[in-house]
Amino acid sequence: MESMLNKLKSTVTKVTADVTSAVMGNPVTREFDVGRHIASGGNGLAWKIFNGTKKSTKQEVAVFVFDKKLIDKFQKFEKDQIIDSLKRGVQQLTRLRHPRLLTVQHPLEESRDCLAFCTEPVCASLANVLGSWDNLPSPLPSDIKEYKLYDVETKYGLLQVSEGLSFLHSSVKMVHGNITPENIILNKSGVWKIMGFDFCIQSTNPSEQEPKFPCKEWDPNLPSLCLPNPEYLAPEYILSVSCETASDMYSLGAVMYAVFNKGKPIFEVNKQDIYKSFSRQLDQLSRLSSSTLQNIPEEVREHVKLLLNVAPAVRPDADQMTKIPFFDDVGAMTLQYFDSLFQRDNLQKSQFFKGLPKVLPKLPKRVIIQRILPCLTSEFVNPDMVPFVLPNVLLIAEECTKEEYIRLILPDLGPVFKQQEPIQCFFSEKSLVVLVPFYNFIHTVHHQANLLPKQWALNHRKQIFPSISLSLSPAILVVFLGLYLC
């Protein structure tokens, strides 16, 4: 027992020291508490990502930290170049607002030892999930090491990146310039978000004219953090010193290839002789074989091949990519609908929620808990939606473990059953009645609750919940008096 306590103490001390050395003295710590090191992201995975909370509101955030010790080996002018590049990327991200871009909650702060800024809570970078673990803590967090991307997440994630690029290209008139797995962040809900605007290029033409994007020549003498990742860079950047929105689409194709090939890029680039590497790459791209793309799903293989075409004009644009049949997947479309739920009226939402029980069994449990459950429980504040939302929450509860149920579902059920409307859902003979799954362990949740016989519950369910009784199965129907909630 003592050895376990010592081990725990050692771990806590190490984590605390790690955080302290990286962030101590940075102004961001005045407003935010910095927690555990959970991930890494950005160009070269140079940003350490920590859990954090805002001191005043206890709101969850992610704290991105660049430790200047990483660049100790460089000369001062090179250090300045790296810091300027990193600053530019964060400042540009802070100015841009879109659901497909990582949301900055607190702008960049600089101290003697580090750069830091805060964003919405995140899980990891796509690069981390695909097996790139640079700048991660040791031992590796189990939630990253064991993370498995499901097909529905991959489809919807790539759709989200395409939508983000469509916004940048059409509305902002901007080329991102470094779309890579390192710059795609999975937030706490699993939504894929774009960051890493270090090398973005704004059109120099007036908005009414065709966009024009000035491109800098590749400088092999610059530090690697001052250059985009060449393994995802369109060949025209290097070989003709030109770029356009189609250059980002090549990068998207390269990301899609990596996603379906366990993180391996389509080409390895020799950074010491980049021109020779890209000339060889151009030759290989011009005769891209089916065997090279064999791990990519057949229904999207041709689109990836077009994205990787050497001719920018041949590549589909971002808006076209959002409309390909590959993304017309029931799971991906369900997640997309949830993301646009705030735009829907009650009638549209009620119709959607009625059909949801048929979709839930087709989705992975983690996706349901991470993406769908929070959206459903957030609708509990709308009494008119409760009859349509509650059956779905109960179906999810049926698949949860005891611990998951107590942590994720139960806290939201109590307030629901205090609501006075709609009456037909909750009241029978002035008794507050609560539906709770798991007959065999409910007494551990509220030891004061008096369980009614299960058969009584089955006999009375239609009188108590006429609007949702058809959605409830005997396996999850346990009814008990809820006076303790009042």
C-alpha positions as CSV (number, residue, x, y, z in Angstrom):
1,M,0.0,0.0,0.0
2,E,2.8,2.4,1.0
3,S,4.6,1.7,-2.3
4,M,1.5,2.5,-4.3
5,L,1.1,5.8,-2.4
6,N,4.7,6.6,-3.1
7,K,4.3,5.8,-6.7
8,L,1.2,8.0,-6.9
9,K,3.0,10.8,-5.1
10,S,5.9,10.5,-7.5
11,T,3.6,10.7,-10.5
12,V,1.7,13.8,-9.1
13,T,5.1,15.5,-8.3
14,K,6.4,14.8,-11.9
15,V,3.2,16.2,-13.5
16,T,3.2,19.2,-11.3
17,A,6.9,19.9,-12.0
18,D,6.3,19.4,-15.7
19,V,3.5,22.0,-15.7
20,T,5.4,24.4,-13.4
21,S,8.5,24.4,-15.5
22,A,6.6,25.0,-18.7
23,V,4.0,27.6,-17.7
24,M,5.3,29.3,-14.5
25,G,5.4,33.1,-14.9
26,N,3.2,33.1,-18.0
27,P,0.3,35.6,-17.6
28,V,-2.2,32.9,-18.7
29,T,-1.9,31.3,-15.2
30,R,-3.5,34.4,-13.7
31,E,-6.8,33.4,-15.0
32,F,-6.4,29.7,-15.6
33,D,-5.4,26.6,-13.6
34,V,-3.2,24.3,-15.7
35,G,-3.7,20.6,-15.2
36,R,-2.5,17.4,-16.8
37,H,-0.4,17.2,-20.0
38,I,-2.7,15.3,-22.4
39,A,-1.6,15.8,-26.0
40,S,0.5,17.7,-28.5
41,G,-0.3,19.5,-31.7
42,G,0.6,22.3,-34.2
43,N,3.5,22.4,-36.6
44,G,6.1,19.8,-35.6
45,L,3.8,18.9,-32.6
46,A,5.6,21.7,-30.9
47,W,2.7,22.7,-28.7
48,K,2.1,20.8,-25.5
49,I,-1.6,20.6,-24.7
50,F,-2.8,20.6,-21.0
51,N,-6.2,20.3,-19.4
52,G,-7.2,23.5,-17.7
53,T,-10.0,25.4,-16.0
54,K,-10.8,29.1,-15.8
55,K,-10.5,30.2,-12.2
56,S,-13.5,32.5,-12.2
57,T,-16.0,30.2,-13.8
58,K,-14.5,26.7,-13.5
59,Q,-15.1,26.4,-17.3
60,E,-13.0,23.7,-18.9
61,V,-10.3,24.7,-21.4
62,A,-7.2,23.4,-23.1
63,V,-4.0,25.2,-22.5
64,F,-1.5,25.2,-25.4
65,V,2.1,25.7,-24.2
66,F,5.3,26.2,-26.3
67,D,8.3,25.7,-24.1
68,K,11.2,27.8,-25.3
69,K,13.7,25.2,-24.1
70,L,12.8,23.3,-27.3
71,I,14.8,25.9,-29.3
72,D,17.7,26.4,-27.0
73,K,20.1,25.0,-29.7
74,F,19.3,27.7,-32.2
75,Q,20.9,31.1,-32.6
76,K,19.1,34.1,-31.4
77,F,17.9,35.2,-34.9
78,E,16.6,31.7,-35.5
79,K,14.8,31.7,-32.2
80,D,13.1,35.0,-33.1
81,Q,12.0,33.5,-36.5
82,I,10.5,30.5,-34.8
83,I,8.7,32.5,-32.1
84,D,7.4,35.0,-34.7
85,S,6.0,32.1,-36.9
86,L,4.3,30.5,-33.9
87,K,2.8,33.8,-32.8
88,R,1.5,34.5,-36.3
89,G,-0.3,31.2,-36.4
90,V,-2.1,31.7,-33.0
91,Q,-2.9,35.4,-33.7
92,Q,-4.5,34.4,-37.0
93,L,-6.5,31.6,-35.4
94,T,-7.7,34.0,-32.7
95,R,-9.1,36.4,-35.3
96,L,-11.0,33.8,-37.3
97,R,-14.3,32.3,-36.0
98,H,-16.0,29.3,-37.5
99,P,-17.3,26.0,-36.1
100,R,-14.7,24.1,-38.0
101,L,-11.8,26.1,-36.6
102,L,-10.4,25.6,-33.1
103,T,-12.0,28.2,-30.8
104,V,-9.5,30.4,-28.9
105,Q,-10.8,31.2,-25.4
106,H,-7.8,33.3,-24.3
107,P,-5.3,35.0,-26.6
108,L,-1.6,34.3,-26.8
109,E,0.5,35.3,-23.8
110,E,4.3,35.3,-23.8
111,S,6.7,35.0,-20.9
112,R,10.5,34.5,-20.6
113,D,10.1,30.7,-20.7
114,C,7.1,30.0,-22.9
115,L,4.2,31.0,-25.2
116,A,0.7,30.0,-24.0
117,F,-3.0,30.4,-25.1
118,C,-6.3,28.7,-24.2
119,T,-8.9,27.1,-26.4
120,E,-12.0,25.0,-26.1
121,P,-11.3,21.6,-24.3
122,V,-9.6,19.2,-26.6
123,C,-8.8,15.5,-26.7
124,A,-5.7,15.2,-29.0
125,S,-4.4,16.1,-32.4
126,L,-5.2,13.8,-35.3
127,A,-1.4,13.1,-35.5
128,N,-1.5,11.8,-31.9
129,V,-4.4,9.6,-32.7
130,L,-2.6,8.3,-35.8
131,G,0.5,7.3,-33.8
132,S,2.7,10.4,-33.8
133,W,3.6,10.8,-30.1
134,D,6.3,13.5,-30.1
135,N,6.1,16.0,-27.2
136,L,3.7,13.8,-25.2
137,P,4.2,12.8,-21.6
138,S,5.8,9.6,-20.5
139,P,4.1,7.2,-19.8
140,L,1.9,7.8,-22.8
141,P,-1.8,8.6,-21.8
142,S,-3.8,5.5,-22.2
143,D,-6.7,7.4,-23.9
144,I,-4.4,8.4,-26.7
145,K,-2.5,5.1,-26.9
146,E,-5.8,3.1,-27.1
147,Y,-7.7,5.6,-29.2
148,K,-9.5,4.0,-32.2
149,L,-11.0,6.1,-34.9
150,Y,-14.3,4.6,-36.1
151,D,-15.4,4.9,-39.7
152,V,-18.2,7.3,-38.8
153,E,-15.7,9.6,-37.1
154,T,-13.3,9.4,-40.0
155,K,-16.0,10.3,-42.5
156,Y,-17.5,13.1,-40.5
157,G,-14.0,14.4,-39.5
158,L,-12.9,14.7,-43.1
159,L,-16.1,16.3,-44.0
160,Q,-15.5,18.9,-41.2
161,V,-12.1,19.7,-42.5
162,S,-13.5,20.1,-46.0
163,E,-16.1,22.5,-44.6
164,G,-13.4,24.4,-42.7
165,L,-11.4,24.8,-45.9
166,S,-14.5,25.9,-47.8
167,F,-14.9,28.7,-45.3
168,L,-11.3,29.8,-45.6
169,H,-11.2,29.6,-49.4
170,S,-14.6,31.2,-50.2
171,S,-15.3,33.6,-47.3
172,V,-11.9,34.6,-46.0
173,K,-10.0,34.3,-49.4
174,M,-7.2,32.5,-47.6
175,V,-4.9,29.5,-48.2
176,H,-4.1,27.7,-45.0
177,G,-0.8,26.5,-46.3
178,N,-0.1,23.6,-43.8
179,I,-3.1,21.2,-43.6
180,T,-1.6,18.2,-41.8
181,P,-2.7,15.7,-39.1
182,E,-0.7,17.9,-36.6
183,N,-2.9,20.9,-37.3
184,I,-6.2,19.0,-37.1
185,I,-7.3,18.9,-33.4
186,L,-10.0,16.7,-32.0
187,N,-11.9,18.6,-29.4
188,K,-13.4,17.0,-26.2
189,S,-16.5,16.0,-28.2
190,G,-14.5,14.4,-31.0
191,V,-15.1,17.3,-33.5
192,W,-12.2,17.8,-35.9
193,K,-11.0,21.4,-35.9
194,I,-8.3,23.2,-37.9
195,M,-5.5,25.2,-36.3
196,G,-1.9,26.0,-37.3
197,F,-2.2,29.2,-39.4
198,D,1.6,29.8,-39.2
199,F,1.9,29.8,-43.0
200,C,-1.5,31.0,-44.1
201,I,-1.6,33.3,-47.2
202,Q,-4.2,36.0,-47.6
203,S,-5.3,37.0,-51.1
204,T,-3.7,40.3,-52.2
205,N,-6.5,41.1,-54.7
206,P,-9.6,43.1,-53.8
207,S,-12.5,40.8,-52.8
208,E,-14.4,41.3,-56.1
209,Q,-11.5,40.0,-58.1
210,E,-10.1,36.5,-58.5
211,P,-8.0,35.7,-55.5
212,K,-4.2,35.9,-55.8
213,F,-1.9,34.3,-53.3
214,P,1.8,35.3,-53.2
215,C,4.1,32.3,-52.5
216,K,7.5,32.4,-50.9
217,E,10.3,30.2,-52.2
218,W,11.3,27.3,-50.0
219,D,14.3,28.2,-47.9
220,P,16.1,25.1,-46.7
221,N,18.2,27.2,-44.3
222,L,15.2,28.1,-42.1
223,P,14.5,26.1,-38.9
224,S,12.0,23.3,-39.6
225,L,9.4,25.1,-37.3
226,C,9.5,28.0,-39.7
227,L,8.5,25.8,-42.7
228,P,5.3,23.9,-43.4
229,N,5.4,20.1,-43.3
230,P,6.7,19.1,-46.8
231,E,5.1,15.6,-46.7
232,Y,1.6,17.2,-47.0
233,L,2.7,20.1,-49.3
234,A,1.4,20.4,-52.9
235,P,4.3,20.1,-55.4
236,E,3.7,23.5,-56.9
237,Y,4.9,25.2,-53.7
238,I,8.4,23.8,-54.3
239,L,8.7,23.3,-58.0
240,S,7.0,26.4,-59.4
241,V,6.8,28.7,-56.3
242,S,3.1,29.1,-56.6
243,C,0.0,28.3,-54.6
244,E,-3.8,28.6,-54.7
245,T,-6.7,27.2,-52.8
246,A,-6.2,23.9,-54.8
247,S,-2.9,23.6,-53.0
248,D,-4.8,23.1,-49.7
249,M,-6.9,20.5,-51.5
250,Y,-3.8,18.5,-52.3
251,S,-2.9,18.6,-48.6
252,L,-6.4,17.3,-47.8
253,G,-5.9,14.4,-50.1
254,A,-2.5,13.7,-48.4
255,V,-4.3,13.8,-45.0
256,M,-7.0,11.4,-46.2
257,Y,-4.3,9.0,-47.4
258,A,-2.6,9.1,-44.0
259,V,-5.8,8.6,-42.1
260,F,-6.5,5.4,-44.1
261,N,-2.9,4.2,-43.8
262,K,-2.3,4.4,-40.0
263,G,-0.7,7.8,-40.2
264,K,1.8,7.1,-42.9
265,P,2.2,9.9,-45.4
266,I,1.9,9.1,-49.1
267,F,5.5,10.2,-49.7
268,E,8.6,10.4,-47.6
269,V,10.5,13.7,-48.2
270,N,14.2,14.1,-48.0
271,K,14.4,17.6,-46.4
272,Q,18.1,17.9,-47.3
273,D,17.3,17.6,-51.0
274,I,13.7,18.7,-51.2
275,Y,13.8,19.7,-54.9
276,K,14.9,16.2,-55.9
277,S,12.3,14.7,-53.6
278,F,9.5,16.7,-55.1
279,S,10.6,16.1,-58.7
280,R,10.5,12.3,-58.0
281,Q,7.2,12.8,-56.2
282,L,5.8,14.6,-59.3
283,D,6.7,11.7,-61.4
284,Q,5.0,9.2,-59.0
285,L,1.9,11.3,-58.8
286,S,1.5,11.5,-62.5
287,R,1.2,7.7,-62.6
288,L,-0.5,7.0,-59.3
289,S,-1.4,3.3,-59.2
290,S,-4.4,1.6,-57.7
291,S,-2.2,-0.4,-55.4
292,T,-0.9,2.8,-53.8
293,L,-4.4,3.8,-52.8
294,Q,-5.7,0.3,-52.0
295,N,-6.3,1.1,-48.3
296,I,-8.6,4.0,-49.1
297,P,-12.3,3.0,-49.2
298,E,-13.4,2.4,-52.8
299,E,-16.2,4.9,-52.7
300,V,-13.7,7.8,-52.1
301,R,-10.6,6.4,-53.8
302,E,-11.2,8.3,-57.0
303,H,-11.7,11.6,-55.2
304,V,-8.5,11.2,-53.3
305,K,-6.7,10.4,-56.6
306,L,-8.1,13.7,-58.0
307,L,-7.0,15.6,-54.9
308,L,-3.5,14.3,-55.4
309,N,-3.4,15.2,-59.1
310,V,-0.3,17.2,-60.1
311,A,-2.5,19.7,-61.9
312,P,-4.2,22.0,-59.4
313,A,-7.1,22.7,-61.8
314,V,-8.1,19.0,-61.7
315,R,-8.4,18.9,-58.0
316,P,-12.0,19.2,-56.6
317,D,-12.5,22.4,-54.6
318,A,-13.6,22.3,-50.9
319,D,-17.2,22.9,-51.6
320,Q,-17.4,20.1,-54.1
321,M,-15.7,17.7,-51.6
322,T,-18.4,18.4,-49.0
323,K,-21.0,17.0,-51.4
324,I,-19.4,13.7,-52.4
325,P,-21.5,10.5,-51.8
326,F,-18.8,9.2,-49.4
327,F,-20.1,11.6,-46.8
328,D,-23.8,10.6,-47.3
329,D,-23.5,8.2,-44.5
330,V,-26.3,7.9,-42.0
331,G,-23.9,8.1,-39.0
332,A,-22.0,11.1,-40.4
333,M,-25.3,12.8,-41.4
334,T,-26.6,12.2,-37.9
335,L,-23.5,13.9,-36.3
336,Q,-23.8,16.7,-38.8
337,Y,-27.4,17.3,-37.8
338,F,-26.5,17.4,-34.1
339,D,-23.9,20.1,-34.9
340,S,-26.6,22.2,-36.5
341,L,-29.2,21.5,-33.9
342,F,-29.2,25.1,-32.6
343,Q,-30.5,26.2,-36.1
344,R,-33.5,24.0,-36.0
345,D,-37.0,24.7,-34.7
346,N,-38.9,22.5,-32.3
347,L,-40.8,20.7,-35.0
348,Q,-37.7,19.8,-37.0
349,K,-35.9,18.6,-33.8
350,S,-38.9,16.5,-32.6
351,Q,-39.0,14.7,-36.0
352,F,-35.3,14.1,-35.9
353,F,-35.4,12.8,-32.3
354,K,-38.3,10.4,-33.2
355,G,-36.1,8.7,-35.8
356,L,-33.0,8.6,-33.7
357,P,-33.7,5.3,-31.9
358,K,-33.2,3.5,-35.2
359,V,-29.8,5.1,-35.8
360,L,-28.3,4.8,-32.3
361,P,-27.6,1.0,-32.6
362,K,-25.5,1.6,-35.7
363,L,-23.1,4.0,-33.9
364,P,-20.2,3.1,-31.7
365,K,-20.7,3.5,-28.0
366,R,-17.9,6.1,-27.5
367,V,-19.2,8.2,-30.3
368,I,-22.7,8.2,-28.8
369,I,-21.4,9.1,-25.3
370,Q,-18.9,11.7,-26.6
371,R,-20.9,13.3,-29.3
372,I,-24.6,12.6,-29.0
373,L,-25.4,12.3,-25.3
374,P,-24.3,15.9,-24.4
375,C,-26.4,17.3,-27.3
376,L,-29.5,15.3,-26.0
377,T,-29.1,16.3,-22.4
378,S,-28.6,20.0,-23.4
379,E,-32.2,19.8,-24.8
380,F,-33.6,19.1,-21.4
381,V,-33.9,22.8,-20.7
382,N,-36.6,22.9,-23.4
383,P,-39.7,21.2,-21.8
384,D,-41.3,20.7,-25.2
385,M,-38.4,18.5,-26.3
386,V,-38.2,16.3,-23.2
387,P,-40.8,13.7,-24.5
388,F,-38.7,13.2,-27.6
389,V,-35.3,13.4,-26.1
390,L,-35.8,11.3,-23.0
391,P,-36.5,7.9,-24.7
392,N,-33.1,8.3,-26.6
393,V,-31.3,9.1,-23.3
394,L,-32.8,6.0,-21.7
395,L,-31.7,3.9,-24.7
396,I,-28.2,5.2,-24.2
397,A,-28.4,4.6,-20.5
398,E,-29.3,0.9,-21.2
399,E,-25.8,0.5,-22.8
400,C,-23.9,2.4,-20.1
401,T,-22.0,0.9,-17.2
402,K,-23.0,1.8,-13.7
403,E,-20.2,4.3,-13.4
404,E,-21.0,5.9,-16.8
405,Y,-24.6,6.2,-15.9
406,I,-24.0,7.9,-12.6
407,R,-21.4,10.2,-14.1
408,L,-22.9,11.1,-17.4
409,I,-26.7,10.7,-17.2
410,L,-28.0,10.8,-13.7
411,P,-27.0,14.4,-13.0
412,D,-29.2,15.6,-15.9
413,L,-32.2,13.5,-15.0
414,G,-33.0,15.0,-11.6
415,P,-33.8,18.5,-12.9
416,V,-35.8,17.1,-15.8
417,F,-38.3,15.5,-13.5
418,K,-38.8,18.7,-11.5
419,Q,-40.2,20.3,-14.6
420,Q,-44.0,21.0,-14.5
421,E,-44.5,20.7,-18.3
422,P,-45.5,18.7,-20.2
423,I,-47.6,17.2,-17.5
424,Q,-48.5,14.0,-19.3
425,C,-44.8,12.9,-19.2
426,F,-44.2,13.1,-15.5
427,F,-47.2,13.0,-13.3
428,S,-49.8,10.5,-12.2
429,E,-52.0,11.2,-9.2
430,K,-49.6,14.1,-8.2
431,S,-46.7,11.7,-7.7
432,L,-43.3,12.6,-9.3
433,V,-42.1,9.6,-11.1
434,V,-38.6,9.1,-12.5
435,L,-37.4,6.5,-15.0
436,V,-34.1,5.1,-14.1
437,P,-32.3,2.1,-15.7
438,F,-30.4,-0.7,-14.0
439,Y,-32.7,-2.2,-11.5
440,N,-29.9,-4.2,-9.9
441,F,-27.8,-1.2,-8.8
442,I,-30.2,1.8,-8.5
443,H,-30.2,1.5,-4.7
444,T,-26.5,2.4,-4.8
445,V,-27.2,5.7,-6.6
446,H,-29.8,7.0,-4.1
447,H,-29.9,4.9,-1.0
448,Q,-32.9,6.9,0.2
449,A,-35.0,6.0,-2.8
450,N,-37.8,3.5,-2.3
451,L,-38.1,1.1,-5.2
452,L,-41.5,0.1,-6.3
453,P,-42.0,-3.5,-7.5
454,K,-40.8,-3.9,-11.1
455,Q,-44.1,-5.5,-12.2
456,W,-46.0,-2.5,-10.9
457,A,-43.9,-0.3,-13.1
458,L,-44.6,-2.4,-16.1
459,N,-48.3,-2.4,-15.4
460,H,-48.5,1.3,-15.0
461,R,-46.0,2.6,-17.5
462,K,-48.7,3.6,-20.1
463,Q,-50.6,5.6,-17.6
464,I,-47.5,7.4,-16.4
465,F,-45.7,8.0,-19.7
466,P,-48.2,7.7,-22.5
467,S,-46.2,9.7,-24.9
468,I,-43.0,7.7,-24.6
469,S,-44.1,4.2,-23.4
470,L,-43.7,2.6,-26.8
471,S,-40.0,3.6,-26.8
472,L,-39.3,2.0,-23.4
473,S,-38.2,-1.6,-23.0
474,P,-38.9,-3.7,-19.8
475,A,-35.1,-4.0,-19.4
476,I,-34.7,-0.3,-18.6
477,L,-38.0,0.5,-16.9
478,V,-37.6,0.9,-13.2
479,V,-39.9,3.4,-11.5
480,F,-39.5,4.8,-8.1
481,L,-41.0,7.7,-6.2
482,G,-39.0,10.9,-6.7
483,L,-40.1,12.9,-3.7
484,Y,-36.4,13.0,-2.6
485,L,-35.7,15.2,-5.6
486,C,-38.2,17.8,-4.6
